[in-house]
Amino acid sequence: FSSFQVYIIQVSVGNHQWTVKHRYSDFHDLHEKLVSEKKIDKNLLPPKKIIGKNSKSLVEKRQKELEVYLQTLLLKFPVTAPKVLSHFLHFHLYVS
């Protein structure tokens, strides 16, 4: 039993599709950088919930929220994603 949850997020860009795995803290770090560097809305990231954080339904709900969060970020940067975001999404491995 682990003390943290890893979220598996489906990423698709053009014809490319892959998954990335990140902990919530990774999303939080990404978000902090984007808020300071790119003036992203601070409230865009789903809040960190402590109570029942490992319940299956909450994990599934958070995973969907995080997917929406990433899709929203990609819509904000339609041409070139910020380096920190493209690294987070492993673009360097899949999109040439």
GUNUZA-300157 format. One record per atom (N, C-alpha, C, O): residue in three letters; atom name; y, x, z. Coordinates in steps of 0.1 Angstrom, whole numbers. Last residue first. Example, Ala and Ser with C-alpha at 12.3 -4.5 7.8 and 13.67 -1.06 7.14 Angstrom:
# residues 2
('ser','N',(-22,128,71))
('ser','CA',(-11,137,71))
('ser','C',(0,129,79))
('ser','O',(11,134,80))
('ala','N',(-57,132,78))
('ala','CA',(-45,123,78))
('ala','C',(-33,132,78))
('ala','O',(-33,142,85))
//
This chain:
# residues 96
('ser','N',(146,79,-326))
('ser','CA',(151,91,-331))
('ser','C',(165,89,-338))
('ser','O',(171,98,-343))
('val','N',(133,67,-297))
('val','CA',(142,63,-308))
('val','C',(148,76,-313))
('val','O',(154,84,-306))
('tyr','N',(116,77,-277))
('tyr','CA',(111,67,-286))
('tyr','C',(120,65,-298))
('tyr','O',(115,61,-309))
('leu','N',(127,96,-260))
('leu','CA',(112,97,-263))
('leu','C',(108,88,-275))
('leu','O',(98,91,-281))
('his','N',(153,90,-257))
('his','CA',(150,103,-263))
('his','C',(135,104,-266))
('his','O',(131,113,-274))
('phe','N',(152,66,-242))
('phe','CA',(155,66,-257))
('phe','C',(151,79,-263))
('phe','O',(145,79,-275))
('his','N',(147,60,-216))
('his','CA',(138,70,-223))
('his','C',(140,69,-238))
('his','O',(131,71,-245))
('leu','N',(165,47,-200))
('leu','CA',(156,39,-209))
('leu','C',(146,47,-217))
('leu','O',(139,42,-226))
('phe','N',(178,67,-189))
('phe','CA',(171,58,-180))
('phe','C',(161,50,-188))
('phe','O',(150,48,-183))
('his','N',(191,77,-212))
('his','CA',(181,86,-205))
('his','C',(172,77,-196))
('his','O',(160,79,-195))
('ser','N',(208,57,-218))
('ser','CA',(198,60,-228))
('ser','C',(187,69,-221))
('ser','O',(175,68,-225))
('leu','N',(224,58,-194))
('leu','CA',(216,46,-197))
('leu','C',(205,49,-207))
('leu','O',(194,45,-205))
('val','N',(237,83,-196))
('val','CA',(229,79,-184))
('val','C',(220,67,-186))
('val','O',(209,67,-181))
('lys','N',(250,80,-221))
('lys','CA',(239,90,-219))
('lys','C',(230,86,-207))
('lys','O',(218,87,-208))
('pro','N',(256,47,-232))
('pro','CA',(260,59,-225))
('pro','C',(248,68,-222))
('pro','O',(237,62,-220))
('ala','N',(246,38,-266))
('ala','CA',(245,36,-251))
('ala','C',(250,49,-244))
('ala','O',(248,60,-249))
('thr','N',(263,28,-293))
('thr','CA',(259,40,-286))
('thr','C',(258,37,-271))
('thr','O',(268,35,-265))
('val','N',(265,0,-301))
('val','CA',(263,12,-310))
('val','C',(257,24,-304))
('val','O',(247,29,-308))
('pro','N',(266,-18,-280))
('pro','CA',(257,-21,-292))
('pro','C',(255,-9,-301))
('pro','O',(245,-8,-307))
('phe','N',(269,-21,-250))
('phe','CA',(270,-8,-258))
('phe','C',(262,-10,-270))
('phe','O',(252,-3,-271))
('lys','N',(265,-46,-241))
('lys','CA',(278,-41,-239))
('lys','C',(280,-28,-247))
('lys','O',(292,-24,-250))
('leu','N',(238,-49,-247))
('leu','CA',(247,-57,-255))
('leu','C',(262,-52,-253))
('leu','O',(270,-53,-262))
('leu','N',(228,-33,-227))
('leu','CA',(226,-29,-241))
('leu','C',(235,-37,-250))
('leu','O',(240,-32,-261))
('leu','N',(234,-47,-204))
('leu','CA',(240,-34,-207))
('leu','C',(239,-30,-221))
('leu','O',(249,-25,-227))
('thr','N',(218,-70,-209))
('thr','CA',(232,-71,-208))
('thr','C',(239,-58,-210))
('thr','O',(249,-57,-218))
('gln','N',(193,-58,-206))
('gln','CA',(197,-64,-219))
('gln','C',(212,-66,-220))
('gln','O',(218,-63,-230))
('leu','N',(194,-50,-179))
('leu','CA',(193,-40,-189))
('leu','C',(197,-45,-203))
('leu','O',(204,-39,-211))
('tyr','N',(195,-76,-167))
('tyr','CA',(205,-66,-164))
('tyr','C',(206,-55,-175))
('tyr','O',(216,-52,-181))
('val','N',(171,-87,-176))
('val','CA',(183,-93,-180))
('val','C',(195,-83,-178))
('val','O',(204,-82,-187))
('glu','N',(154,-70,-161))
('glu','CA',(153,-70,-175))
('glu','C',(166,-76,-181))
('glu','O',(172,-70,-191))
('leu','N',(162,-77,-135))
('leu','CA',(165,-64,-139))
('leu','C',(164,-63,-154))
('leu','O',(171,-55,-161))
('glu','N',(152,-104,-135))
('glu','CA',(167,-101,-133))
('glu','C',(171,-87,-138))
('glu','O',(181,-85,-144))
('lys','N',(125,-99,-137))
('lys','CA',(132,-106,-147))
('lys','C',(147,-104,-147))
('lys','O',(153,-102,-157))
('gln','N',(121,-86,-112))
('gln','CA',(118,-79,-125))
('gln','C',(125,-85,-137))
('gln','O',(131,-79,-145))
('arg','N',(128,-106,-94))
('arg','CA',(136,-94,-95))
('arg','C',(134,-87,-108))
('arg','O',(143,-82,-115))
('lys','N',(106,-123,-99))
('lys','CA',(120,-127,-101))
('lys','C',(129,-116,-103))
('lys','O',(137,-115,-112))
('glu','N',(84,-106,-91))
('glu','CA',(85,-112,-105))
('glu','C',(99,-116,-108))
('glu','O',(104,-114,-119))
('val','N',(91,-102,-64))
('val','CA',(90,-91,-73))
('val','C',(91,-95,-88))
('val','O',(98,-89,-96))
('leu','N',(89,-129,-55))
('leu','CA',(102,-122,-54))
('leu','C',(102,-110,-64))
('leu','O',(112,-107,-70))
('ser','N',(62,-134,-59))
('ser','CA',(72,-142,-66))
('ser','C',(85,-135,-66))
('ser','O',(92,-136,-76))
('lys','N',(50,-114,-42))
('lys','CA',(47,-114,-56))
('lys','C',(58,-122,-64))
('lys','O',(63,-117,-74))
('ser','N',(69,-96,-18))
('ser','CA',(61,-108,-21))
('ser','C',(61,-109,-37))
('ser','O',(70,-106,-44))
('asn','N',(83,-75,-10))
('asn','CA',(71,-72,-17))
('asn','C',(63,-84,-21))
('asn','O',(52,-83,-25))
('lys','N',(105,-84,4))
('lys','CA',(108,-77,-9))
('lys','C',(95,-74,-17))
('lys','O',(95,-72,-29))
('gly','N',(110,-99,26))
('gly','CA',(100,-103,17))
('gly','C',(100,-96,4))
('gly','O',(97,-102,-7))
('ile','N',(143,-88,29))
('ile','CA',(133,-97,34))
('ile','C',(123,-101,24))
('ile','O',(127,-106,13))
('ile','N',(161,-74,12))
('ile','CA',(152,-67,21))
('ile','C',(140,-76,25))
('ile','O',(129,-71,25))
('lys','N',(174,-70,-20))
('lys','CA',(170,-79,-10))
('lys','C',(160,-72,-1))
('lys','O',(151,-65,-6))
('lys','N',(202,-60,-38))
('lys','CA',(190,-55,-31))
('lys','C',(186,-65,-20))
('lys','O',(195,-68,-11))
('pro','N',(213,-81,-65))
('pro','CA',(214,-75,-52))
('pro','C',(201,-70,-46))
('pro','O',(190,-75,-50))
('pro','N',(214,-71,-99))
('pro','CA',(209,-81,-89))
('pro','C',(209,-74,-76))
('pro','O',(206,-62,-74))
('leu','N',(244,-59,-114))
('leu','CA',(231,-56,-109))
('leu','C',(227,-66,-98))
('leu','O',(234,-70,-89))
('leu','N',(270,-70,-117))
('leu','CA',(260,-72,-127))
('leu','C',(246,-69,-122))
('leu','O',(237,-76,-126))
('asn','N',(291,-65,-100))
('asn','CA',(282,-76,-96))
('asn','C',(271,-78,-106))
('asn','O',(263,-88,-105))
('lys','N',(307,-46,-112))
('lys','CA',(299,-42,-100))
('lys','C',(289,-52,-97))
('lys','O',(278,-49,-91))
('asp','N',(309,-42,-146))
('asp','CA',(311,-52,-135))
('asp','C',(301,-48,-124))
('asp','O',(289,-47,-125))
('ile','N',(316,-9,-157))
('ile','CA',(307,-20,-157))
('ile','C',(310,-29,-145))
('ile','O',(314,-24,-134))
('lys','N',(331,14,-162))
('lys','CA',(338,2,-157))
('lys','C',(329,-10,-158))
('lys','O',(335,-21,-161))
('lys','N',(319,38,-168))
('lys','CA',(321,29,-179))
('lys','C',(328,15,-175))
('lys','O',(329,6,-183))
('glu','N',(318,53,-144))
('glu','CA',(321,60,-157))
('glu','C',(326,50,-168))
('glu','O',(334,53,-176))
('ser','N',(313,35,-122))
('ser','CA',(324,45,-121))
('ser','C',(328,51,-135))
('ser','O',(340,53,-137))
('val','N',(293,19,-133))
('val','CA',(305,13,-127))
('val','C',(316,23,-127))
('val','O',(327,20,-130))
('leu','N',(274,38,-140))
('leu','CA',(280,30,-150))
('leu','C',(293,23,-145))
('leu','O',(302,22,-153))
('lys','N',(267,49,-115))
('lys','CA',(272,57,-125))
('lys','C',(280,49,-135))
('lys','O',(291,53,-140))
('glu','N',(256,25,-103))
('glu','CA',(268,32,-97))
('glu','C',(275,41,-107))
('glu','O',(287,42,-108))
('his','N',(234,21,-120))
('his','CA',(245,11,-119))
('his','C',(258,18,-113))
('his','O',(269,16,-118))
('leu','N',(217,42,-114))
('leu','CA',(223,40,-128))
('leu','C',(235,31,-127))
('leu','O',(245,35,-134))
('asp','N',(212,36,-87))
('asp','CA',(219,49,-91))
('asp','C',(225,48,-105))
('asp','O',(236,52,-107))
('his','N',(199,11,-90))
('his','CA',(211,12,-83))
('his','C',(219,25,-86))
('his','O',(231,24,-88))
('phe','N',(176,19,-105))
('phe','CA',(186,10,-111))
('phe','C',(199,11,-104))
('phe','O',(210,10,-110))
('asp','N',(165,35,-85))
('asp','CA',(169,41,-98))
('asp','C',(179,32,-105))
('asp','O',(189,37,-111))
('ser','N',(159,16,-65))
('ser','CA',(169,26,-62))
('ser','C',(174,33,-75))
('ser','O',(185,38,-76))
('tyr','N',(138,2,-77))
('tyr','CA',(151,-5,-76))
('tyr','C',(162,6,-73))
('tyr','O',(173,5,-79))
('arg','N',(120,24,-99))
('arg','CA',(122,18,-86))
('arg','C',(136,11,-86))
('arg','O',(145,14,-94))
('his','N',(107,20,-131))
('his','CA',(117,25,-122))
('his','C',(116,17,-109))
('his','O',(113,5,-109))
('lys','N',(93,25,-162))
('lys','CA',(90,22,-148))
('lys','C',(100,28,-139))
('lys','O',(102,40,-140))
('val','N',(94,10,-195))
('val','CA',(99,21,-185))
('val','C',(95,16,-171))
('val','O',(95,4,-169))
('thr','N',(78,5,-226))
('thr','CA',(80,1,-212))
('thr','C',(86,13,-204))
('thr','O',(82,25,-207))
('trp','N',(88,-3,-260))
('trp','CA',(81,5,-250))
('trp','C',(84,0,-236))
('trp','O',(92,-9,-234))
('gln','N',(94,-6,-294))
('gln','CA',(92,-13,-281))
('gln','C',(84,-4,-272))
('gln','O',(74,2,-276))
('his','N',(114,-6,-324))
('his','CA',(107,1,-313))
('his','C',(106,-7,-301))
('his','O',(115,-15,-297))
('asn','N',(129,-19,-342))
('asn','CA',(114,-21,-343))
('asn','C',(106,-14,-332))
('asn','O',(94,-15,-331))
('gly','N',(155,-24,-320))
('gly','CA',(151,-24,-334))
('gly','C',(136,-27,-335))
('gly','O',(132,-37,-329))
('val','N',(143,-19,-290))
('val','CA',(154,-16,-298))
('val','C',(150,-15,-312))
('val','O',(141,-7,-316))
('ser','N',(131,-31,-259))
('ser','CA',(130,-31,-274))
('ser','C',(143,-28,-281))
('ser','O',(153,-35,-277))
('val','N',(113,-26,-230))
('val','CA',(125,-23,-237))
('val','C',(122,-24,-252))
('val','O',(112,-19,-257))
('gln','N',(101,-40,-200))
('gln','CA',(99,-39,-215))
('gln','C',(112,-36,-221))
('gln','O',(122,-43,-219))
('ile','N',(95,-24,-170))
('ile','CA',(105,-32,-178))
('ile','C',(102,-29,-193))
('ile','O',(100,-18,-197))
('ile','N',(82,-26,-139))
('ile','CA',(78,-22,-153))
('ile','C',(86,-30,-162))
('ile','O',(84,-43,-163))
('tyr','N',(92,-13,-108))
('tyr','CA',(94,-24,-118))
('tyr','C',(90,-18,-132))
('tyr','O',(96,-8,-136))
('val','N',(77,-6,-78))
('val','CA',(81,-1,-91))
('val','C',(81,-12,-101))
('val','O',(72,-20,-102))
('gln','N',(86,-8,-44))
('gln','CA',(82,-15,-56))
('gln','C',(86,-8,-69))
('gln','O',(98,-4,-70))
('phe','N',(75,10,-15))
('phe','CA',(85,6,-25))
('phe','C',(79,0,-37))
('phe','O',(67,2,-40))
('ser','N',(54,16,1))
('ser','CA',(66,10,7))
('ser','C',(77,7,-2))
('ser','O',(88,2,2))
('ser','N',(21,7,-10))
('ser','CA',(33,15,-11))
('ser','C',(45,8,-4))
('ser','O',(45,-4,-3))
('phe','N',(-12,9,0))
('phe','CA',(0,0,0))
('phe','C',(12,9,0))
('phe','O',(14,17,9))
//
